[in-house]
Amino acid sequence: MTKNKEQDELNKAFLESLNDDDPFGLNEEIKLLIFKCLDCGKEDEVPEYVVEEFQYDLKENEEVEVVCPYCNGAMRRAGNVPSE
């Protein structure tokens, strides 16, 4: 077998092994949460894992707030925005 053919077979085997396993969770579905801006009212999606990271430093009754990409206002989870 030539060296190039051996390398091609190794590459093929490696790529096939990546399809079998997902060690980094790259094929997992990312759950998105809807956040609504308190200032402009626009909505945006935020990955759930990001929200979970922000929750670690919060006190008991505090909510996660993110910055609105449209107006730089504060955004809260859509179900938790006070009605207008």
ChimeraX attribute file (.defattr): number of C-alpha atoms within 10 A of each C-alpha:
attribute: neighborCount
match mode: 1-to-1
recipient: residues
	/A:1	5
	/A:2	7
	/A:3	8
	/A:4	9
	/A:5	10
	/A:6	11
	/A:7	11
	/A:8	12
	/A:9	12
	/A:10	12
	/A:11	12
	/A:12	11
	/A:13	11
	/A:14	11
	/A:15	11
	/A:16	11
	/A:17	11
	/A:18	10
	/A:19	9
	/A:20	8
	/A:21	11
	/A:22	11
	/A:23	8
	/A:24	7
	/A:25	9
	/A:26	9
	/A:27	10
	/A:28	8
	/A:29	7
	/A:30	12
	/A:31	10
	/A:32	14
	/A:33	15
	/A:34	15
	/A:35	25
	/A:36	23
	/A:37	24
	/A:38	18
	/A:39	12
	/A:40	14
	/A:41	17
	/A:42	15
	/A:43	18
	/A:44	18
	/A:45	13
	/A:46	16
	/A:47	12
	/A:48	13
	/A:49	13
	/A:50	13
	/A:51	17
	/A:52	10
	/A:53	10
	/A:54	13
	/A:55	15
	/A:56	9
	/A:57	9
	/A:58	10
	/A:59	8
	/A:60	7
	/A:61	5
	/A:62	9
	/A:63	14
	/A:64	18
	/A:65	17
	/A:66	19
	/A:67	13
	/A:68	21
	/A:69	13
	/A:70	12
	/A:71	12
	/A:72	12
	/A:73	16
	/A:74	17
	/A:75	25
	/A:76	21
	/A:77	20
	/A:78	18
	/A:79	10
	/A:80	11
	/A:81	14
	/A:82	8
	/A:83	6
	/A:84	5
